[in-house]
């Protein structure tokens, strides 16, 4: 019902009418921004970032958004309880379904 309510609040735009403005809304988790910022404070990730910038790491990349990734997964700094926050958000979010600890860990492992 919350999702339907949000959908009803947005104006639907006709992209073929040149007199109208097309807008885009991007929602991003504050957790993602914290991870991105703290990657610069983790000494291990700084070494990996430097290696990537020198071209010496084949499986690690710095994405267009500036986030360090290893084998397609976001590198999480081991500080500020960020790892625990990820599990907490996945487990307790209003928009997630708790599938059990093993499956939840396996699903999160795809991204982090």
For each residue, the residues with C-beta under 8 A, 3 or more apart:
1: 4 5
2: 5 6
3: 6 7
4: 1 7 8
5: 1 2 8 9
6: 2 3 9 10
7: 3 4 10
8: 4 5
9: 5 6
10: 6 7 25
11:
12:
13: 20 21 22 23
14: 17 20
15: 20 22
16:
17: 14 20
18:
19:
20: 13 14 15 17
21: 13
22: 13 15
23: 13
24:
25: 10
26:
27:
28: 32 33
29: 32 33 89
30: 33 34
31: 34 35 82 85 86 89
32: 28 29 35 36 67
33: 28 29 30 36 37
34: 30 31 37 38 80 82 85
35: 31 32 38 39 67 74 76 77 82
36: 32 33 39 65 66 67
37: 33 34 40 41
38: 34 35 41 42 77 79 80 82
39: 35 36 42 45 49 67 68 75 77
40: 37 45 46 49
41: 37 38 77 79
42: 38 39 45 46 77 78 79
43: 46 47
44: 47 48 78
45: 39 40 42 48 49 68 75 77
46: 40 42 43 49 50
47: 43 44 50 51
48: 44 45 51 52 57 60 68 70 75
49: 39 40 45 46 52 53 62 68
50: 46 47 53 54
51: 47 48 54 56 57 60
52: 48 49 55 56 57 60 61 62 68
53: 49 50 62
54: 50 51
55: 52
56: 51 52
57: 48 51 52 60
58:
59: 70 71
60: 48 51 52 57 68 69 70 71 75
61: 52 68 69
62: 49 52 53 66 67 68 69
63: 66 67 68 69
64:
65: 36
66: 36 62 63
67: 32 35 36 39 62 63 74 75
68: 39 45 48 49 52 60 61 62 63 74 75
69: 60 61 62 63 72 73 74 75
70: 48 59 60 73 75
71: 59 60
72: 69
73: 69 70 109 110 111 112
74: 35 67 68 69 111 112
75: 39 45 48 60 67 68 69 70
76: 35 82 83 86 112
77: 35 38 39 41 42 45 80 82
78: 42 44 82 83
79: 38 41 42 82
80: 34 38 77
81: 84 85
82: 31 34 35 38 76 77 78 79 85 86
83: 76 78 86 87 112
84: 81 87 88
85: 31 34 81 82 88 89
86: 31 76 82 83 89 90 108 112
87: 83 84 90 91 104 105 108
88: 84 85 91 92
89: 29 31 85 86 92 93 96
90: 86 87 93 96 104 107 108
91: 87 88 96 98 104
92: 88 89 96
93: 89 90 96
94:
95:
96: 89 90 91 92 93
97:
98: 91 104
99: 103 104 107
100: 103 104
101: 104 105
102: 105 106
103: 99 100 106 107
104: 87 90 91 98 99 100 101 107 108
105: 87 101 102 108 109
106: 102 103 109 110
107: 90 99 103 104 110
108: 86 87 90 104 105 111 112
109: 73 105 106 112
110: 73 106 107
111: 73 74 108
112: 73 74 76 83 86 108 109
